[in-house]
Amino acid sequence: MDVATHLGIDRTLCGSPSAIGEGTATVTLVTTPAMAADARGLVHGGFVFGAADYAAMLAVNDPHVVLGAADTRFTAPVAVGETVVLTATRSGVDRRKHTVEVHASVGDTTVLTGTFTTFVLDGHVLDGRNG
């Protein structure tokens, strides 16, 4: 299945798709020194969250999907140089609203779990905005 959403995303910051299926996606995030929050190499959680968001978007894979809400839990730290694998699974049959469960891990260690609520709009989210 081809990527149909978030085509301009910087994959060095949000991860790269490694698998996309009907209602599923896997994203791989290789962490870099630019992601460090401190001198010891703790990766800022925003990068892991960004990759989780991207995985959720890919599980829906519509050009006009947006994030409406997220309920996430960080369960372990990530260090610079580690690879985070994120799996996303979409549920629900509503054409416009989807719930996506995301699981992120480094090896056998879960580092983030989350439920992402997404919406598919009729057009681009910025359509009709002034400025």
N, C-alpha and C positions, 0 to 999 in steps of 0.2 A: 504494500500500500504506500502511496506517495504522501509526502508531507504536504498538507493543504493549509496550514495555519502558521502564523508567526514566522514567516519566511525570512524576515530581516534580523532575526534574533542573533546575538553574538554567542556562538556556541562555546567559545572559550570561557564565557562567564556563566552560562546557563546549562551547559551540557550538550551532548550530541545524541540524537536518536540512534539507538542500536536495533530497535524493533518497533514496528507499528502494525497493529492488527485491528480488526473490527472491535472497537471499544477498549483497546489495550495499547499501552506504549511502554517502552523501556528507554530510559535516558541514562547516559554515562557521563558523569562529571569528574574530570581529572582536576584536582585542586592544585593551585599554583601559589607561589609566594605573594603574588598581588592580592590574594584573598585573605591573607593573614590579618588577624585583629590585634596581634601582639607579637613580641619578639620571640616567643616560644613556638610560634607557628600554629596557633589556634585559628582555624578557618571561621570567619564571621558567618553566623547562621543565615544571614540574608542570601548568601550564595547557594546554600543548600535549599533554602526555601524557594529561591528563584528557579532552581532546577526541578523542584517538586511541582511548582506552578506550570513550568513548561511541559513536564510529563503529563499533567492533567489536561492541558490544552491539546496535546497530541492524542490523548485517548479519545477526545471528542473529534478533533481533526476537521474542524469547519473553519473557513476563512474568517468568519465573524464571531467566533467564540471569545468570550471575556470571562474573567473571574469575578464572581459576585461575593463570595465569602470563603473563608478557610478556617478550619479548626485543626491546628497542628500541635504536635508535641515533639520537642527535641528530647531524645532519650540517651544520647551519648555524643561526646565531642568528635569533631573531625579535625585532623591535623594536615598541614600542608604536605602534599605529596601523595595523600591517600586518594583512592578512586571510589566515588560514591555511585552506586547503581540504584536507580529509582524505577520502580514499577508502578504503573497506574492502571486501574481498572474502572471503567465507567459502568454505572448501573442506571436503571430507569428507562422508561420508554417515551417520555415526553420529548418532543422534537426540540423544544426550546430550552428546557432546564435539565441539567445532568448533574448527578452526584458522582464524584470520582474519588476512589480510595487510592492513596499513594503511600508506598512503603519505600524508605531509603535505607540502604545498608552499606557498610564498609566490611567486606568479607562476610562473616557470620554475625556481625554486630549491627543491630538496628540502630540507626541514628535519628530517624524522623518517621513519624506516622502522621497521616492527615486525611481529612475529608474536605474536598474542594467542591464548592457549588459553582457551577458554570452556567452561563446563559448564551444561547445562540441568537444573535440579533439579526434583523432584516438587512442591515447594512453595516458599514464600518462604524465603530463607536464614536468616531470624531465627525461623522457626517452631520452637517447642520450647525456645527459650533462656530461661533464668531470669534475671531482672534487667533 
